[in-house]
Amino acid sequence: MNEDRIKGQWKQLKGKLKARWGELTDDDLDVAQGDAQYLSGKIQERYGLTKDEVQKQLKEFERDL
C-alpha cells in the first residue's frame, strides 16, 4: 500500500481495516499509525498468512477504497 496515502487517511482507514481484518485490535491499529510494514506483519500474525498473501490482500483492499 502507498504509505503516504495510508498516513494521510489513517483515521478513515482504521474502520475499514477493522471491518476487513476483524482480528486486528484497536491497539494494533493505533500502534501501526499508517506503517504498512507493521500492519502487514500484524495481519500475518493474526491470520497465519504468508507475506505474499498479505501483500495481495492489501493491494485488493487498496483497490477497493
PQR file of N, CA, C, O and H, with PARSE charges and radii, in Angstrom:
ATOM      1  N   MET A   1       0.836  -1.181   0.000 -0.4000 1.5000
ATOM      2  CA  MET A   1       0.000   0.000   0.000 -0.0000 2.0000
ATOM      3  C   MET A   1       0.881   1.244   0.000  0.5500 1.7000
ATOM      4  O   MET A   1       2.017   1.214   0.472 -0.5500 1.4000
ATOM      5  N   ASN A   2       0.357   2.305  -0.520 -0.4000 1.5000
ATOM      6  CA  ASN A   2       1.075   3.566  -0.560 -0.0000 2.0000
ATOM      7  C   ASN A   2       1.086   4.169   0.853  0.5500 1.7000
ATOM      8  O   ASN A   2       0.051   4.591   1.369 -0.5500 1.4000
ATOM      9  H   ASN A   2      -0.566   2.329  -0.904  0.4000 1.0000
ATOM     10  N   GLU A   3       2.276   4.201   1.466 -0.4000 1.5000
ATOM     11  CA  GLU A   3       2.372   4.649   2.853 -0.0000 2.0000
ATOM     12  C   GLU A   3       1.931   6.087   3.055  0.5500 1.7000
ATOM     13  O   GLU A   3       1.332   6.399   4.084 -0.5500 1.4000
ATOM     14  H   GLU A   3       3.117   3.859   1.048  0.4000 1.0000
ATOM     15  N   ASP A   4       2.207   6.973   2.105 -0.4000 1.5000
ATOM     16  CA  ASP A   4       1.762   8.361   2.240 -0.0000 2.0000
ATOM     17  C   ASP A   4       0.242   8.434   2.279  0.5500 1.7000
ATOM     18  O   ASP A   4      -0.333   9.195   3.058 -0.5500 1.4000
ATOM     19  H   ASP A   4       2.693   6.719   1.269  0.4000 1.0000
ATOM     20  N   ARG A   5      -0.399   7.642   1.439 -0.4000 1.5000
ATOM     21  CA  ARG A   5      -1.862   7.620   1.418 -0.0000 2.0000
ATOM     22  C   ARG A   5      -2.407   7.079   2.732  0.5500 1.7000
ATOM     23  O   ARG A   5      -3.375   7.607   3.278 -0.5500 1.4000
ATOM     24  H   ARG A   5       0.068   7.025   0.806  0.4000 1.0000
ATOM     25  N   ILE A   6      -1.780   6.024   3.234 -0.4000 1.5000
ATOM     26  CA  ILE A   6      -2.231   5.428   4.491 -0.0000 2.0000
ATOM     27  C   ILE A   6      -2.125   6.443   5.625  0.5500 1.7000
ATOM     28  O   ILE A   6      -3.081   6.642   6.375 -0.5500 1.4000
ATOM     29  H   ILE A   6      -0.993   5.595   2.790  0.4000 1.0000
ATOM     30  N   LYS A   7      -0.970   7.082   5.748 -0.4000 1.5000
ATOM     31  CA  LYS A   7      -0.757   8.020   6.846 -0.0000 2.0000
ATOM     32  C   LYS A   7      -1.699   9.215   6.762  0.5500 1.7000
ATOM     33  O   LYS A   7      -2.163   9.713   7.787 -0.5500 1.4000
ATOM     34  H   LYS A   7      -0.194   6.920   5.139  0.4000 1.0000
ATOM     35  N   GLY A   8      -1.980   9.673   5.561 -0.4000 1.5000
ATOM     36  CA  GLY A   8      -2.841  10.832   5.386 -0.0000 2.0000
ATOM     37  C   GLY A   8      -4.300  10.564   5.702  0.5500 1.7000
ATOM     38  O   GLY A   8      -5.034  11.475   6.084 -0.5500 1.4000
ATOM     39  H   GLY A   8      -1.603   9.269   4.728  0.4000 1.0000
ATOM     40  N   GLN A   9      -4.717   9.335   5.547 -0.4000 1.5000
ATOM     41  CA  GLN A   9      -6.126   8.981   5.747 -0.0000 2.0000
ATOM     42  C   GLN A   9      -6.300   7.941   6.853  0.5500 1.7000
ATOM     43  O   GLN A   9      -7.261   7.171   6.839 -0.5500 1.4000
ATOM     44  H   GLN A   9      -4.120   8.595   5.237  0.4000 1.0000
ATOM     45  N   TRP A  10      -5.380   7.920   7.799 -0.4000 1.5000
ATOM     46  CA  TRP A  10      -5.351   6.835   8.773 -0.0000 2.0000
ATOM     47  C   TRP A  10      -6.648   6.686   9.563  0.5500 1.7000
ATOM     48  O   TRP A  10      -7.131   5.565   9.726 -0.5500 1.4000
ATOM     49  H   TRP A  10      -4.600   8.545   7.810  0.4000 1.0000
ATOM     50  N   LYS A  11      -7.215   7.759  10.048 -0.4000 1.5000
ATOM     51  CA  LYS A  11      -8.429   7.645  10.865 -0.0000 2.0000
ATOM     52  C   LYS A  11      -9.579   7.028  10.073  0.5500 1.7000
ATOM     53  O   LYS A  11     -10.335   6.214  10.603 -0.5500 1.4000
ATOM     54  H   LYS A  11      -6.823   8.670   9.916  0.4000 1.0000
ATOM     55  N   GLN A  12      -9.708   7.411   8.811 -0.4000 1.5000
ATOM     56  CA  GLN A  12     -10.769   6.865   7.976 -0.0000 2.0000
ATOM     57  C   GLN A  12     -10.495   5.389   7.651  0.5500 1.7000
ATOM     58  O   GLN A  12     -11.417   4.577   7.582 -0.5500 1.4000
ATOM     59  H   GLN A  12      -9.094   8.072   8.381  0.4000 1.0000
ATOM     60  N   LEU A  13      -9.237   5.066   7.457 -0.4000 1.5000
ATOM     61  CA  LEU A  13      -8.878   3.702   7.085 -0.0000 2.0000
ATOM     62  C   LEU A  13      -8.999   2.721   8.240  0.5500 1.7000
ATOM     63  O   LEU A  13      -9.260   1.538   8.019 -0.5500 1.4000
ATOM     64  H   LEU A  13      -8.488   5.727   7.512  0.4000 1.0000
ATOM     65  N   LYS A  14      -8.814   3.190   9.470 -0.4000 1.5000
ATOM     66  CA  LYS A  14      -8.856   2.286  10.619 -0.0000 2.0000
ATOM     67  C   LYS A  14     -10.153   1.493  10.667  0.5500 1.7000
ATOM     68  O   LYS A  14     -10.128   0.284  10.894 -0.5500 1.4000
ATOM     69  H   LYS A  14      -8.602   4.151   9.650  0.4000 1.0000
ATOM     70  N   GLY A  15     -11.267   2.146  10.458 -0.4000 1.5000
ATOM     71  CA  GLY A  15     -12.558   1.450  10.491 -0.0000 2.0000
ATOM     72  C   GLY A  15     -12.687   0.435   9.374  0.5500 1.7000
ATOM     73  O   GLY A  15     -13.209  -0.661   9.579 -0.5500 1.4000
ATOM     74  H   GLY A  15     -11.287   3.128  10.273  0.4000 1.0000
ATOM     75  N   LYS A  16     -12.213   0.796   8.198 -0.4000 1.5000
ATOM     76  CA  LYS A  16     -12.281  -0.120   7.062 -0.0000 2.0000
ATOM     77  C   LYS A  16     -11.345  -1.312   7.254  0.5500 1.7000
ATOM     78  O   LYS A  16     -11.683  -2.439   6.894 -0.5500 1.4000
ATOM     79  H   LYS A  16     -11.789   1.686   8.031  0.4000 1.0000
ATOM     80  N   LEU A  17     -10.176  -1.054   7.820 -0.4000 1.5000
ATOM     81  CA  LEU A  17      -9.241  -2.145   8.102 -0.0000 2.0000
ATOM     82  C   LEU A  17      -9.832  -3.103   9.134  0.5500 1.7000
ATOM     83  O   LEU A  17      -9.732  -4.322   8.993 -0.5500 1.4000
ATOM     84  H   LEU A  17      -9.901  -0.138   8.113  0.4000 1.0000
ATOM     85  N   LYS A  18     -10.437  -2.547  10.154 -0.4000 1.5000
ATOM     86  CA  LYS A  18     -11.048  -3.360  11.214 -0.0000 2.0000
ATOM     87  C   LYS A  18     -12.206  -4.192  10.655  0.5500 1.7000
ATOM     88  O   LYS A  18     -12.410  -5.334  11.066 -0.5500 1.4000
ATOM     89  H   LYS A  18     -10.518  -1.556  10.268  0.4000 1.0000
ATOM     90  N   ALA A  19     -12.958  -3.615   9.722 -0.4000 1.5000
ATOM     91  CA  ALA A  19     -14.056  -4.356   9.104 -0.0000 2.0000
ATOM     92  C   ALA A  19     -13.522  -5.503   8.248  0.5500 1.7000
ATOM     93  O   ALA A  19     -14.115  -6.581   8.219 -0.5500 1.4000
ATOM     94  H   ALA A  19     -12.792  -2.687   9.389  0.4000 1.0000
ATOM     95  N   ARG A  20     -12.414  -5.282   7.558 -0.4000 1.5000
ATOM     96  CA  ARG A  20     -11.841  -6.307   6.675 -0.0000 2.0000
ATOM     97  C   ARG A  20     -11.074  -7.365   7.455  0.5500 1.7000
ATOM     98  O   ARG A  20     -11.210  -8.558   7.185 -0.5500 1.4000
ATOM     99  H   ARG A  20     -11.932  -4.406   7.582  0.4000 1.0000
ATOM    100  N   TRP A  21     -10.270  -6.934   8.419 -0.4000 1.5000
ATOM    101  CA  TRP A  21      -9.461  -7.838   9.235 -0.0000 2.0000
ATOM    102  C   TRP A  21      -9.870  -7.658  10.693  0.5500 1.7000
ATOM    103  O   TRP A  21      -9.165  -7.009  11.466 -0.5500 1.4000
ATOM    104  H   TRP A  21     -10.160  -5.965   8.639  0.4000 1.0000
ATOM    105  N   GLY A  22     -11.002  -8.230  11.062 -0.4000 1.5000
ATOM    106  CA  GLY A  22     -11.598  -8.041  12.380 -0.0000 2.0000
ATOM    107  C   GLY A  22     -10.759  -8.537  13.544  0.5500 1.7000
ATOM    108  O   GLY A  22     -10.995  -8.144  14.686 -0.5500 1.4000
ATOM    109  H   GLY A  22     -11.575  -8.758  10.434  0.4000 1.0000
ATOM    110  N   GLU A  23      -9.784  -9.392  13.274 -0.4000 1.5000
ATOM    111  CA  GLU A  23      -8.937  -9.883  14.363 -0.0000 2.0000
ATOM    112  C   GLU A  23      -7.862  -8.874  14.754  0.5500 1.7000
ATOM    113  O   GLU A  23      -7.175  -9.065  15.758 -0.5500 1.4000
ATOM    114  H   GLU A  23      -9.592  -9.711  12.346  0.4000 1.0000
ATOM    115  N   LEU A  24      -7.706  -7.807  13.981 -0.4000 1.5000
ATOM    116  CA  LEU A  24      -6.798  -6.740  14.377 -0.0000 2.0000
ATOM    117  C   LEU A  24      -7.452  -5.960  15.511  0.5500 1.7000
ATOM    118  O   LEU A  24      -8.633  -5.620  15.445 -0.5500 1.4000
ATOM    119  H   LEU A  24      -8.264  -7.652  13.166  0.4000 1.0000
ATOM    120  N   THR A  25      -6.686  -5.687  16.531 -0.4000 1.5000
ATOM    121  CA  THR A  25      -7.235  -4.944  17.666 -0.0000 2.0000
ATOM    122  C   THR A  25      -7.073  -3.442  17.440  0.5500 1.7000
ATOM    123  O   THR A  25      -6.313  -3.002  16.578 -0.5500 1.4000
ATOM    124  H   THR A  25      -5.727  -5.964  16.584  0.4000 1.0000
ATOM    125  N   ASP A  26      -7.799  -2.679  18.228 -0.4000 1.5000
ATOM    126  CA  ASP A  26      -7.634  -1.221  18.176 -0.0000 2.0000
ATOM    127  C   ASP A  26      -6.194  -0.859  18.521  0.5500 1.7000
ATOM    128  O   ASP A  26      -5.624   0.061  17.934 -0.5500 1.4000
ATOM    129  H   ASP A  26      -8.417  -3.036  18.928  0.4000 1.0000
ATOM    130  N   ASP A  27      -5.608  -1.577  19.468 -0.4000 1.5000
ATOM    131  CA  ASP A  27      -4.206  -1.320  19.827 -0.0000 2.0000
ATOM    132  C   ASP A  27      -3.279  -1.590  18.647  0.5500 1.7000
ATOM    133  O   ASP A  27      -2.350  -0.819  18.405 -0.5500 1.4000
ATOM    134  H   ASP A  27      -6.071  -2.325  19.945  0.4000 1.0000
ATOM    135  N   ASP A  28      -3.519  -2.681  17.904 -0.4000 1.5000
ATOM    136  CA  ASP A  28      -2.712  -2.970  16.714 -0.0000 2.0000
ATOM    137  C   ASP A  28      -2.754  -1.792  15.754  0.5500 1.7000
ATOM    138  O   ASP A  28      -1.725  -1.355  15.240 -0.5500 1.4000
ATOM    139  H   ASP A  28      -4.274  -3.307  18.101  0.4000 1.0000
ATOM    140  N   LEU A  29      -3.946  -1.290  15.522 -0.4000 1.5000
ATOM    141  CA  LEU A  29      -4.117  -0.198  14.562 -0.0000 2.0000
ATOM    142  C   LEU A  29      -3.558   1.118  15.094  0.5500 1.7000
ATOM    143  O   LEU A  29      -3.025   1.921  14.328 -0.5500 1.4000
ATOM    144  H   LEU A  29      -4.783  -1.645  15.939  0.4000 1.0000
ATOM    145  N   ASP A  30      -3.675   1.343  16.405 -0.4000 1.5000
ATOM    146  CA  ASP A  30      -3.104   2.561  16.985 -0.0000 2.0000
ATOM    147  C   ASP A  30      -1.583   2.552  16.883  0.5500 1.7000
ATOM    148  O   ASP A  30      -0.975   3.580  16.583 -0.5500 1.4000
ATOM    149  H   ASP A  30      -4.108   0.690  17.028  0.4000 1.0000
ATOM    150  N   VAL A  31      -0.971   1.407  17.129 -0.4000 1.5000
ATOM    151  CA  VAL A  31       0.481   1.293  17.041 -0.0000 2.0000
ATOM    152  C   VAL A  31       0.932   1.425  15.589  0.5500 1.7000
ATOM    153  O   VAL A  31       1.964   2.037  15.313 -0.5500 1.4000
ATOM    154  H   VAL A  31      -1.465   0.573  17.373  0.4000 1.0000
ATOM    155  N   ALA A  32       0.166   0.854  14.662 -0.4000 1.5000
ATOM    156  CA  ALA A  32       0.540   0.891  13.244 -0.0000 2.0000
ATOM    157  C   ALA A  32       0.631   2.320  12.733  0.5500 1.7000
ATOM    158  O   ALA A  32       1.583   2.660  12.030 -0.5500 1.4000
ATOM    159  H   ALA A  32      -0.671   0.357  14.886  0.4000 1.0000
ATOM    160  N   GLN A  33      -0.339   3.164  13.071 -0.4000 1.5000
ATOM    161  CA  GLN A  33      -0.362   4.568  12.645 -0.0000 2.0000
ATOM    162  C   GLN A  33       0.090   4.770  11.200  0.5500 1.7000
ATOM    163  O   GLN A  33       0.839   5.700  10.901 -0.5500 1.4000
ATOM    164  H   GLN A  33      -1.112   2.888  13.642  0.4000 1.0000
ATOM    165  N   GLY A  34      -0.368   3.896  10.311 -0.4000 1.5000
ATOM    166  CA  GLY A  34      -0.058   4.063   8.898 -0.0000 2.0000
ATOM    167  C   GLY A  34       1.205   3.361   8.453  0.5500 1.7000
ATOM    168  O   GLY A  34       1.590   3.487   7.291 -0.5500 1.4000
ATOM    169  H   GLY A  34      -0.976   3.140  10.554  0.4000 1.0000
ATOM    170  N   ASP A  35       1.869   2.625   9.335 -0.4000 1.5000
ATOM    171  CA  ASP A  35       3.085   1.888   8.987 -0.0000 2.0000
ATOM    172  C   ASP A  35       2.695   0.596   8.281  0.5500 1.7000
ATOM    173  O   ASP A  35       2.256  -0.359   8.921 -0.5500 1.4000
ATOM    174  H   ASP A  35       1.556   2.523  10.280  0.4000 1.0000
ATOM    175  N   ALA A  36       2.855   0.570   6.969 -0.4000 1.5000
ATOM    176  CA  ALA A  36       2.410  -0.560   6.155 -0.0000 2.0000
ATOM    177  C   ALA A  36       3.117  -1.856   6.537  0.5500 1.7000
ATOM    178  O   ALA A  36       2.497  -2.920   6.527 -0.5500 1.4000
ATOM    179  H   ALA A  36       3.212   1.346   6.450  0.4000 1.0000
ATOM    180  N   GLN A  37       4.388  -1.784   6.870 -0.4000 1.5000
ATOM    181  CA  GLN A  37       5.125  -2.998   7.228 -0.0000 2.0000
ATOM    182  C   GLN A  37       4.618  -3.574   8.545  0.5500 1.7000
ATOM    183  O   GLN A  37       4.454  -4.788   8.672 -0.5500 1.4000
ATOM    184  H   GLN A  37       4.891  -0.920   6.878  0.4000 1.0000
ATOM    185  N   TYR A  38       4.373  -2.716   9.516 -0.4000 1.5000
ATOM    186  CA  TYR A  38       3.842  -3.177  10.793 -0.0000 2.0000
ATOM    187  C   TYR A  38       2.460  -3.795  10.589  0.5500 1.7000
ATOM    188  O   TYR A  38       2.165  -4.870  11.112 -0.5500 1.4000
ATOM    189  H   TYR A  38       4.507  -1.730   9.413  0.4000 1.0000
ATOM    190  N   LEU A  39       1.632  -3.113   9.835 -0.4000 1.5000
ATOM    191  CA  LEU A  39       0.282  -3.598   9.566 -0.0000 2.0000
ATOM    192  C   LEU A  39       0.326  -4.953   8.874  0.5500 1.7000
ATOM    193  O   LEU A  39      -0.404  -5.869   9.253 -0.5500 1.4000
ATOM    194  H   LEU A  39       1.871  -2.240   9.410  0.4000 1.0000
ATOM    195  N   SER A  40       1.169  -5.082   7.872 -0.4000 1.5000
ATOM    196  CA  SER A  40       1.325  -6.342   7.159 -0.0000 2.0000
ATOM    197  C   SER A  40       1.748  -7.451   8.115  0.5500 1.7000
ATOM    198  O   SER A  40       1.213  -8.558   8.063 -0.5500 1.4000
ATOM    199  H   SER A  40       1.762  -4.338   7.564  0.4000 1.0000
ATOM    200  N   GLY A  41       2.701  -7.158   8.981 -0.4000 1.5000
ATOM    201  CA  GLY A  41       3.166  -8.147   9.954 -0.0000 2.0000
ATOM    202  C   GLY A  41       2.078  -8.570  10.919  0.5500 1.7000
ATOM    203  O   GLY A  41       1.976  -9.747  11.267 -0.5500 1.4000
ATOM    204  H   GLY A  41       3.136  -6.258   9.024  0.4000 1.0000
ATOM    205  N   LYS A  42       1.263  -7.620  11.354 -0.4000 1.5000
ATOM    206  CA  LYS A  42       0.166  -7.944  12.275 -0.0000 2.0000
ATOM    207  C   LYS A  42      -0.890  -8.812  11.592  0.5500 1.7000
ATOM    208  O   LYS A  42      -1.434  -9.731  12.204 -0.5500 1.4000
ATOM    209  H   LYS A  42       1.346  -6.664  11.071  0.4000 1.0000
ATOM    210  N   ILE A  43      -1.176  -8.521  10.333 -0.4000 1.5000
ATOM    211  CA  ILE A  43      -2.147  -9.350   9.601 -0.0000 2.0000
ATOM    212  C   ILE A  43      -1.585 -10.764   9.452  0.5500 1.7000
ATOM    213  O   ILE A  43      -2.307 -11.744   9.638 -0.5500 1.4000
ATOM    214  H   ILE A  43      -0.735  -7.775   9.835  0.4000 1.0000
ATOM    215  N   GLN A  44      -0.303 -10.868   9.118 -0.4000 1.5000
ATOM    216  CA  GLN A  44       0.333 -12.185   9.018 -0.0000 2.0000
ATOM    217  C   GLN A  44       0.199 -12.931  10.345  0.5500 1.7000
ATOM    218  O   GLN A  44      -0.185 -14.101  10.374 -0.5500 1.4000
ATOM    219  H   GLN A  44       0.284 -10.072   8.967  0.4000 1.0000
ATOM    220  N   GLU A  45       0.515 -12.252  11.427 -0.4000 1.5000
ATOM    221  CA  GLU A  45       0.489 -12.850  12.755 -0.0000 2.0000
ATOM    222  C   GLU A  45      -0.919 -13.303  13.146  0.5500 1.7000
ATOM    223  O   GLU A  45      -1.108 -14.431  13.603 -0.5500 1.4000
ATOM    224  H   GLU A  45       0.827 -11.303  11.403  0.4000 1.0000
ATOM    225  N   ARG A  46      -1.890 -12.434  12.968 -0.4000 1.5000
ATOM    226  CA  ARG A  46      -3.259 -12.735  13.402 -0.0000 2.0000
ATOM    227  C   ARG A  46      -3.942 -13.814  12.549  0.5500 1.7000
ATOM    228  O   ARG A  46      -4.751 -14.592  13.055 -0.5500 1.4000
ATOM    229  H   ARG A  46      -1.736 -11.518  12.596  0.4000 1.0000
ATOM    230  N   TYR A  47      -3.613 -13.854  11.262 -0.4000 1.5000
ATOM    231  CA  TYR A  47      -4.312 -14.752  10.350 -0.0000 2.0000
ATOM    232  C   TYR A  47      -3.472 -15.920   9.854  0.5500 1.7000
ATOM    233  O   TYR A  47      -3.989 -16.788   9.150 -0.5500 1.4000
ATOM    234  H   TYR A  47      -2.956 -13.222  10.850  0.4000 1.0000
ATOM    235  N   GLY A  48      -2.192 -15.965  10.202 -0.4000 1.5000
ATOM    236  CA  GLY A  48      -1.339 -17.071   9.784 -0.0000 2.0000
ATOM    237  C   GLY A  48      -1.122 -17.121   8.278  0.5500 1.7000
ATOM    238  O   GLY A  48      -1.029 -18.200   7.693 -0.5500 1.4000
ATOM    239  H   GLY A  48      -1.771 -15.260  10.773  0.4000 1.0000
ATOM    240  N   LEU A  49      -1.044 -15.961   7.659 -0.4000 1.5000
ATOM    241  CA  LEU A  49      -0.870 -15.875   6.211 -0.0000 2.0000
ATOM    242  C   LEU A  49       0.594 -15.625   5.863  0.5500 1.7000
ATOM    243  O   LEU A  49       1.378 -15.164   6.693 -0.5500 1.4000
ATOM    244  H   LEU A  49      -1.120 -15.084   8.134  0.4000 1.0000
ATOM    245  N   THR A  50       0.942 -15.938   4.621 -0.4000 1.5000
ATOM    246  CA  THR A  50       2.287 -15.631   4.140 -0.0000 2.0000
ATOM    247  C   THR A  50       2.378 -14.144   3.817  0.5500 1.7000
ATOM    248  O   THR A  50       1.368 -13.462   3.641 -0.5500 1.4000
ATOM    249  H   THR A  50       0.306 -16.313   3.946  0.4000 1.0000
ATOM    250  N   LYS A  51       3.608 -13.666   3.745 -0.4000 1.5000
ATOM    251  CA  LYS A  51       3.830 -12.264   3.405 -0.0000 2.0000
ATOM    252  C   LYS A  51       3.240 -11.947   2.035  0.5500 1.7000
ATOM    253  O   LYS A  51       2.621 -10.900   1.849 -0.5500 1.4000
ATOM    254  H   LYS A  51       4.428 -14.220   3.888  0.4000 1.0000
ATOM    255  N   ASP A  52       3.431 -12.856   1.072 -0.4000 1.5000
ATOM    256  CA  ASP A  52       2.899 -12.636  -0.275 -0.0000 2.0000
ATOM    257  C   ASP A  52       1.369 -12.559  -0.281  0.5500 1.7000
ATOM    258  O   ASP A  52       0.789 -11.725  -0.975 -0.5500 1.4000
ATOM    259  H   ASP A  52       3.934 -13.707   1.223  0.4000 1.0000
ATOM    260  N   GLU A  53       0.725 -13.430   0.494 -0.4000 1.5000
ATOM    261  CA  GLU A  53      -0.737 -13.417   0.550 -0.0000 2.0000
ATOM    262  C   GLU A  53      -1.239 -12.121   1.175  0.5500 1.7000
ATOM    263  O   GLU A  53      -2.218 -11.543   0.705 -0.5500 1.4000
ATOM    264  H   GLU A  53       1.196 -14.107   1.058  0.4000 1.0000
ATOM    265  N   VAL A  54      -0.581 -11.668   2.220 -0.4000 1.5000
ATOM    266  CA  VAL A  54      -0.976 -10.413   2.866 -0.0000 2.0000
ATOM    267  C   VAL A  54      -0.814  -9.250   1.891  0.5500 1.7000
ATOM    268  O   VAL A  54      -1.697  -8.399   1.794 -0.5500 1.4000
ATOM    269  H   VAL A  54       0.215 -12.137   2.603  0.4000 1.0000
ATOM    270  N   GLN A  55       0.298  -9.207   1.175 -0.4000 1.5000
ATOM    271  CA  GLN A  55       0.516  -8.138   0.195 -0.0000 2.0000
ATOM    272  C   GLN A  55      -0.577  -8.146  -0.869  0.5500 1.7000
ATOM    273  O   GLN A  55      -1.060  -7.091  -1.281 -0.5500 1.4000
ATOM    274  H   GLN A  55       1.015  -9.899   1.255  0.4000 1.0000
ATOM    275  N   LYS A  56      -0.962  -9.334  -1.309 -0.4000 1.5000
ATOM    276  CA  LYS A  56      -2.039  -9.464  -2.295 -0.0000 2.0000
ATOM    277  C   LYS A  56      -3.352  -8.911  -1.725  0.5500 1.7000
ATOM    278  O   LYS A  56      -4.056  -8.154  -2.393 -0.5500 1.4000
ATOM    279  H   LYS A  56      -0.570 -10.191  -0.974  0.4000 1.0000
ATOM    280  N   GLN A  57      -3.670  -9.293  -0.494 -0.4000 1.5000
ATOM    281  CA  GLN A  57      -4.906  -8.821   0.132 -0.0000 2.0000
ATOM    282  C   GLN A  57      -4.885  -7.311   0.345  0.5500 1.7000
ATOM    283  O   GLN A  57      -5.900  -6.644   0.148 -0.5500 1.4000
ATOM    284  H   GLN A  57      -3.098  -9.908   0.049  0.4000 1.0000
ATOM    285  N   LEU A  58      -3.737  -6.767   0.744 -0.4000 1.5000
ATOM    286  CA  LEU A  58      -3.638  -5.329   0.950 -0.0000 2.0000
ATOM    287  C   LEU A  58      -3.798  -4.566  -0.370  0.5500 1.7000
ATOM    288  O   LEU A  58      -4.404  -3.496  -0.396 -0.5500 1.4000
ATOM    289  H   LEU A  58      -2.912  -7.309   0.904  0.4000 1.0000
ATOM    290  N   LYS A  59      -3.263  -5.106  -1.455 -0.4000 1.5000
ATOM    291  CA  LYS A  59      -3.435  -4.476  -2.772 -0.0000 2.0000
ATOM    292  C   LYS A  59      -4.904  -4.485  -3.178  0.5500 1.7000
ATOM    293  O   LYS A  59      -5.408  -3.492  -3.703 -0.5500 1.4000
ATOM    294  H   LYS A  59      -2.770  -5.976  -1.435  0.4000 1.0000
ATOM    295  N   GLU A  60      -5.594  -5.601  -2.937 -0.4000 1.5000
ATOM    296  CA  GLU A  60      -7.023  -5.684  -3.231 -0.0000 2.0000
ATOM    297  C   GLU A  60      -7.811  -4.694  -2.374  0.5500 1.7000
ATOM    298  O   GLU A  60      -8.731  -4.035  -2.858 -0.5500 1.4000
ATOM    299  H   GLU A  60      -5.184  -6.407  -2.510  0.4000 1.0000
ATOM    300  N   PHE A  61      -7.444  -4.596  -1.106 -0.4000 1.5000
ATOM    301  CA  PHE A  61      -8.093  -3.671  -0.178 -0.0000 2.0000
ATOM    302  C   PHE A  61      -7.923  -2.228  -0.682  0.5500 1.7000
ATOM    303  O   PHE A  61      -8.883  -1.457  -0.720 -0.5500 1.4000
ATOM    304  H   PHE A  61      -6.696  -5.131  -0.713  0.4000 1.0000
ATOM    305  N   GLU A  62      -6.705  -1.883  -1.062 -0.4000 1.5000
ATOM    306  CA  GLU A  62      -6.429  -0.529  -1.545 -0.0000 2.0000
ATOM    307  C   GLU A  62      -7.208  -0.227  -2.826  0.5500 1.7000
ATOM    308  O   GLU A  62      -7.705   0.884  -3.010 -0.5500 1.4000
ATOM    309  H   GLU A  62      -5.926  -2.509  -1.030  0.4000 1.0000
ATOM    310  N   ARG A  63      -7.309  -1.206  -3.695 -0.4000 1.5000
ATOM    311  CA  ARG A  63      -8.038  -1.038  -4.946 -0.0000 2.0000
ATOM    312  C   ARG A  63      -9.529  -0.780  -4.696  0.5500 1.7000
ATOM    313  O   ARG A  63     -10.179  -0.048  -5.442 -0.5500 1.4000
ATOM    314  H   ARG A  63      -6.905  -2.108  -3.546  0.4000 1.0000
ATOM    315  N   ASP A  64     -10.051  -1.392  -3.640 -0.4000 1.5000
ATOM    316  CA  ASP A  64     -11.476  -1.258  -3.309 -0.0000 2.0000
ATOM    317  C   ASP A  64     -11.812   0.024  -2.560  0.5500 1.7000
ATOM    318  O   ASP A  64     -12.987   0.321  -2.345 -0.5500 1.4000
ATOM    319  H   ASP A  64      -9.523  -1.987  -3.034  0.4000 1.0000
ATOM    320  N   LEU A  65     -10.800   0.789  -2.160 -0.4000 1.5000
ATOM    321  CA  LEU A  65     -11.075   2.031  -1.406 -0.0000 2.0000
ATOM    322  C   LEU A  65     -11.734   3.075  -2.268  0.5500 1.7000
ATOM    323  O   LEU A  65     -12.030   4.171  -1.792 -0.5500 1.4000
ATOM    324  H   LEU A  65      -9.845   0.548  -2.335  0.4000 1.0000
TER
END
